[in-house]
Amino acid sequence: MTDWVVVKVGERQLAVPTARVREVAAVVAVTPVPRAPSQVVGLTQLRGQILPVLDLQPGGPRSPKPNDPLLVVELGPVRAALLVDHVLGIEAQPTCELIDVGALFDGLRRVAG
């Protein structure tokens, strides 16, 4: 059975499979990327690795502030940081919207391609 990390983004609660979550981190600095897809807030560095920061809130990317929570997700060798408002915990059967990390990454590739 899969466990899920439940987060809050705006008024939405979302769940990501724990198998795809690498860690929870905090924003230190985010560098904007010109002409990036609208979901890409920018890039951040986490222990020497550069990660795209993605905002799942509808209506365009927000400006992250220092110490805002990031949910670092991975699929194989690909990682990204999701900008969230709160990490609510782990649930076995969440009743909120489920995030498919593979579909999320595929959607970004289509937009950026």
N, C-alpha and C positions, 0 to 999 in steps of 0.2 A: 504494500500500500504506500502511496506517495504522500509525503507531508508537504505542506505549502507554507511559504513565508507570506504573511498578509501585511500589506502596506496601505497607507492612505496617500492619495494624490488628489489634492483639491477636495471635492466632495465625494470622490470615488474611492471604494476599497477594491484593491487588486490583489491577486495571489500569484506567486511565482513558485514553481516546483523547487523544493530545497536542493534537488540534484543539480539545478542550474545556478544556484546562488553560491558564489565564492566567499563573499563576506559583506559586512556592513561597514562602511567607511564614512568619513565626513569630508565635506568640501573644504579644500584649502584654497585653491585658486582654479578658475576656469578661464581658458583662453578662447575667445570666439573664433569661429572658422567662417570666413567669407564664403557665400554661396553654398553653404551646407544645407542639407534638407531641413525643413522647419522643425523637426523633432530634435535635431542636434543642437544643444545649447553651446557646445564647444568641446575643448579637450582639457583633460586634467592629468596630472601625474600621480601615480600611486606606487610607491616603492620602486621607482625607476621605470615603470611601464606607463606609456601614454595610452589613455583610454578616452573614447568618445563619451560625452555625458549626454544622455537622452532624457527628454521631458515627455512623459506620457499624458500630461494634462492638455486637453483640447484648448484651442485658441492661441496656439503659438507658444514658443519657449519662454520660460521665466528667467529672471536673472538670479542665479544661485548666490546665496550669502555664505560666508565662512561658517563652518560647522553644520550646514544643512546636511541631512543624511543622504547617503548614496547607497544603493543596493547594487553591488558588483555581481553581474551575471556572466555566465560563460556557456559557450557551446563549442566543444572541442577546443581549438586553440584561440578562438575569438572571444574577446571580453568587451564589455561595455559597462558603464555605470549609469543606473537609473536614478534620476533626481526624484526623491519622494519627500513627503511632508513628515510622515511618521512611519516607523516600523512597529506594527501592532503585535506581532508574535507569530507563532507557528501553529497551524491547524491541520488536522487530518482530513477534514471534509469542509473546506470553506464554502460559504454560500454567496460569495462575491464573484466578480469577473476574473476569469483565469487568463493569465498571460502565457502564450506560447513563445518562448524565447527564439526558437528557430524561425517562426513566422515573422516575428518582430525584426530579426536581422535580415530576413529575405526582403521584407517590405522596404527597409532602408536601402538595400542594395539596388532594388528596382528604381527608387526615387533618385538615388545618387548616380546610377548608371546612365 
